[in-house]
Amino acid sequence: MATARLVRNAIEKSGWQLVSIEGSHRKYRKGNRTEMFAYHDSVDLGRRAMARIAKQYGMSTEELRRLL
Protein backbone atom coordinates (compact mmCIF):
# COMPACT_ATOMS: atom_id res chain seq x y z
CA MET A 1 0.00 0.00 0.00
CA ALA A 2 1.04 3.57 -0.63
CA THR A 3 0.14 6.72 1.21
CA ALA A 4 -1.88 9.41 -0.49
CA ARG A 5 1.14 11.73 -0.38
CA LEU A 6 3.19 9.28 -2.48
CA VAL A 7 0.33 8.90 -4.95
CA ARG A 8 -0.01 12.70 -5.23
CA ASN A 9 3.70 12.94 -6.01
CA ALA A 10 3.32 10.27 -8.70
CA ILE A 11 0.41 12.17 -10.25
CA GLU A 12 2.54 15.30 -10.38
CA LYS A 13 5.43 13.34 -11.96
CA SER A 14 3.08 12.20 -14.73
CA GLY A 15 2.48 15.79 -15.81
CA TRP A 16 -0.56 16.89 -13.80
CA GLN A 17 -0.24 20.41 -12.36
CA LEU A 18 -1.69 21.47 -9.05
CA VAL A 19 -4.25 24.24 -9.61
CA SER A 20 -5.76 24.83 -6.17
CA ILE A 21 -6.03 23.41 -2.65
CA GLU A 22 -9.06 23.57 -0.39
CA GLY A 23 -8.57 21.55 2.78
CA SER A 24 -7.63 18.01 1.74
CA HIS A 25 -9.06 18.52 -1.76
CA ARG A 26 -6.50 19.23 -4.45
CA LYS A 27 -7.46 20.16 -7.99
CA TYR A 28 -5.11 19.04 -10.78
CA ARG A 29 -5.09 19.99 -14.45
CA LYS A 30 -3.45 18.42 -17.48
CA GLY A 31 -4.31 19.88 -20.85
CA ASN A 32 -8.03 20.56 -20.83
CA ARG A 33 -8.84 17.93 -18.13
CA THR A 34 -9.33 18.81 -14.48
CA GLU A 35 -9.50 16.18 -11.74
CA MET A 36 -9.94 16.32 -7.96
CA PHE A 37 -7.75 14.40 -5.50
CA ALA A 38 -9.51 14.21 -2.12
CA TYR A 39 -7.43 12.12 0.27
CA HIS A 40 -5.55 13.15 3.40
CA ASP A 41 -1.78 12.73 2.94
CA SER A 42 -1.30 10.07 5.60
CA VAL A 43 -4.09 7.73 4.41
CA ASP A 44 -2.96 4.32 3.16
CA LEU A 45 -4.60 3.63 -0.20
CA GLY A 46 -5.53 0.06 -1.03
CA ARG A 47 -5.78 -1.71 -4.37
CA ARG A 48 -9.24 -0.45 -5.23
CA ALA A 49 -8.42 3.17 -4.45
CA MET A 50 -5.16 2.94 -6.42
CA ALA A 51 -7.01 1.44 -9.41
CA ARG A 52 -9.68 4.14 -9.22
CA ILE A 53 -7.09 6.92 -9.05
CA ALA A 54 -5.04 5.45 -11.90
CA LYS A 55 -8.12 5.27 -14.12
CA GLN A 56 -9.22 8.78 -13.13
CA TYR A 57 -5.82 10.21 -14.14
CA GLY A 58 -5.53 8.20 -17.37
CA MET A 59 -2.96 5.63 -16.27
CA SER A 60 -2.87 1.92 -15.69
CA THR A 61 -2.31 0.68 -12.15
CA GLU A 62 1.17 -0.50 -13.19
CA GLU A 63 2.08 2.93 -14.57
CA LEU A 64 1.00 4.56 -11.32
CA ARG A 65 2.98 2.05 -9.24
CA ARG A 66 6.12 2.64 -11.35
CA LEU A 67 5.90 6.38 -10.61
CA LEU A 68 5.77 5.75 -6.85
VEXRO-538044 format. One record per residue: x, y, z of N, C-alpha, C in turn. Coordinates in nm, 4 decimals. Layout:
> nc1 nc2 nc3 cac1 cac2 cac3 cc1 cc2 cc3
> X Y Z X Y Z X Y Z
...
***
This chain:
> nc1 nc2 nc3 cac1 cac2 cac3 cc1 cc2 cc3
> 0.0842 -0.1192 0.0000 0.0000 0.0000 0.0000 0.0879 0.1245 0.0000
> 0.0334 0.2294 -0.0566 0.1039 0.3572 -0.0626 0.0197 0.4637 0.0057
> 0.0881 0.5614 0.0604 0.0139 0.6715 0.1213 -0.0332 0.7669 0.0126
> -0.1332 0.8452 0.0462 -0.1884 0.9411 -0.0494 -0.0823 1.0425 -0.0917
> 0.0081 1.0776 -0.0021 0.1144 1.1729 -0.0378 0.2012 1.1171 -0.1496
> 0.2382 0.9895 -0.1428 0.3189 0.9283 -0.2480 0.2433 0.9238 -0.3809
> 0.1148 0.8952 -0.3737 0.0333 0.8898 -0.4954 0.0211 1.0294 -0.5569
> 0.0038 1.1312 -0.4730 -0.0014 1.2697 -0.5233 0.1281 1.3045 -0.5955
> 0.2416 1.2670 -0.5374 0.3703 1.2944 -0.6012 0.3809 1.2232 -0.7363
> 0.3299 1.1016 -0.7439 0.3319 1.0268 -0.8701 0.2440 1.0952 -0.9750
> 0.1299 1.1458 -0.9331 0.0409 1.2174 -1.0253 0.1120 1.3405 -1.0807
> 0.1819 1.4109 -0.9940 0.2541 1.5301 -1.0382 0.3689 1.4938 -1.1319
> 0.4363 1.3804 -1.1079 0.5435 1.3342 -1.1964 0.4905 1.3020 -1.3355
> 0.3642 1.2589 -1.3434 0.3079 1.2197 -1.4726 0.2576 1.3399 -1.5532
> 0.2801 1.4603 -1.5019 0.2478 1.5787 -1.5807 0.1277 1.6584 -1.5350
> 0.0591 1.6147 -1.4312 -0.0557 1.6890 -1.3799 -0.0042 1.8042 -1.2948
> -0.0652 1.9222 -1.3116 -0.0244 2.0408 -1.2365 -0.1287 2.0758 -1.1327
> -0.0822 2.1075 -1.0134 -0.1693 2.1474 -0.9046 -0.2256 2.2859 -0.9345
> -0.3590 2.2977 -0.9305 -0.4250 2.4244 -0.9615 -0.4673 2.4949 -0.8332
> -0.5313 2.4205 -0.7412 -0.5759 2.4826 -0.6168 -0.5885 2.3778 -0.5068
> -0.5882 2.4275 -0.3831 -0.6032 2.3414 -0.2655 -0.7120 2.4013 -0.1780
> -0.8023 2.3161 -0.1335 -0.9060 2.3574 -0.0393 -0.9218 2.2454 0.0627
> -0.8578 2.2611 0.1779 -0.8572 2.1546 0.2781 -0.7755 2.0379 0.2270
> -0.8335 1.9182 0.2261 -0.7628 1.8010 0.1740 -0.7937 1.7779 0.0263
> -0.8706 1.8656 -0.0352 -0.9061 1.8517 -0.1764 -0.8072 1.9305 -0.2614
> -0.7447 1.8588 -0.3541 -0.6502 1.9232 -0.4449 -0.7010 1.9078 -0.5872
> -0.6982 2.0162 -0.6608 -0.7459 2.0160 -0.7986 -0.6241 2.0156 -0.8908
> -0.6205 1.9175 -0.9823 -0.5110 1.9037 -1.0775 -0.5617 1.9244 -1.2191
> -0.4733 1.9763 -1.3049 -0.5094 1.9992 -1.4447 -0.3961 1.9494 -1.5340
> -0.4377 1.8866 -1.6436 -0.3445 1.8424 -1.7476 -0.4154 1.8635 -1.8799
> -0.3637 1.9539 -1.9594 -0.4310 1.9884 -2.0849 -0.5642 2.0539 -2.0539
> -0.6703 2.0000 -2.1093 -0.8031 2.0564 -2.0829 -0.8816 1.9758 -1.9792
> -0.8181 1.8761 -1.9168 -0.8840 1.7933 -1.8134 -0.8516 1.8459 -1.6745
> -0.9501 1.8431 -1.5878 -0.9333 1.8806 -1.4481 -0.9882 1.7680 -1.3622
> -0.9103 1.7264 -1.2638 -0.9504 1.6184 -1.1737 -0.9259 1.6600 -1.0294
> -1.0046 1.6042 -0.9384 -0.9936 1.6324 -0.7961 -0.9302 1.5132 -0.7250
> -0.8370 1.5421 -0.6344 -0.7746 1.4402 -0.5503 -0.8137 1.4736 -0.4075
> -0.8912 1.3871 -0.3423 -0.9511 1.4210 -0.2124 -0.9167 1.3194 -0.1041
> -0.7872 1.3014 -0.0793 -0.7431 1.2119 0.0269 -0.6468 1.2871 0.1181
> -0.6519 1.2599 0.2472 -0.5546 1.3152 0.3396 -0.4208 1.2481 0.3134
> -0.3114 1.3220 0.3295 -0.1783 1.2733 0.2938 -0.1383 1.1432 0.3623
> -0.1771 1.1231 0.4855 -0.1301 1.0067 0.5605 -0.2149 0.8811 0.5406
> -0.3195 0.8876 0.4626 -0.4093 0.7734 0.4414 -0.3404 0.6690 0.3543
> -0.3458 0.5430 0.3973 -0.2956 0.4325 0.3157 -0.4026 0.3943 0.2142
> -0.3649 0.3952 0.0877 -0.4596 0.3634 -0.0195 -0.4441 0.2171 -0.0591
> -0.5533 0.1464 -0.0657 -0.5531 0.0055 -0.1027 -0.5590 -0.0131 -0.2537
> -0.5748 -0.1384 -0.2944 -0.5777 -0.1712 -0.4371 -0.6906 -0.1009 -0.5113
> -0.8095 -0.1050 -0.4539 -0.9244 -0.0445 -0.5229 -0.9072 0.1054 -0.5401
> -0.8621 0.1723 -0.4352 -0.8423 0.3172 -0.4446 -0.7329 0.3494 -0.5460
> -0.6248 0.2715 -0.5464 -0.5163 0.2938 -0.6424 -0.5661 0.2736 -0.7856
> -0.6461 0.1701 -0.8071 -0.7006 0.1440 -0.9405 -0.7934 0.2570 -0.9840
> -0.8753 0.3046 -0.8921 -0.9677 0.4139 -0.9221 -0.8918 0.5416 -0.9574
> -0.7892 0.5719 -0.8807 -0.7089 0.6924 -0.9050 -0.6348 0.6812 -1.0379
> -0.5758 0.5652 -1.0646 -0.5039 0.5448 -1.1904 -0.5970 0.5673 -1.3091
> -0.7153 0.5107 -1.3039 -0.8124 0.5272 -1.4120 -0.8545 0.6735 -1.4258
> -0.8790 0.7380 -1.3141 -0.9218 0.8783 -1.3134 -0.8173 0.9681 -1.3802
> -0.6896 0.9385 -1.3592 -0.5821 1.0209 -1.4135 -0.5227 0.9648 -1.5424
> -0.5909 0.8703 -1.6049 -0.5534 0.8202 -1.7368 -0.4313 0.7305 -1.7397
> -0.4107 0.6535 -1.6339 -0.2962 0.5629 -1.6266 -0.3458 0.4225 -1.5946
> -0.2580 0.3266 -1.6176 -0.2866 0.1916 -1.5686 -0.2348 0.1847 -1.4253
> -0.2778 0.0846 -1.3527 -0.2312 0.0678 -1.2151 -0.0798 0.0472 -1.2130
> -0.0282 -0.0253 -1.3109 0.1169 -0.0497 -1.3190 0.1934 0.0796 -1.3424
> 0.1421 0.1651 -1.4311 0.2084 0.2931 -1.4567 0.2144 0.3777 -1.3292
> 0.1046 0.3792 -1.2569 0.1001 0.4557 -1.1320 0.1994 0.3985 -1.0313
> 0.2054 0.2675 -1.0194 0.2979 0.2050 -0.9241 0.4440 0.2319 -0.9607
> 0.4751 0.2357 -1.0910 0.6120 0.2642 -1.1350 0.6546 0.4054 -1.0948
> 0.5600 0.4993 -1.0955 0.5905 0.6380 -1.0608 0.6083 0.6577 -0.9106
> 0.5620 0.5625 -0.8303 0.5770 0.5748 -0.6853 0.7201 0.5619 -0.6534
***
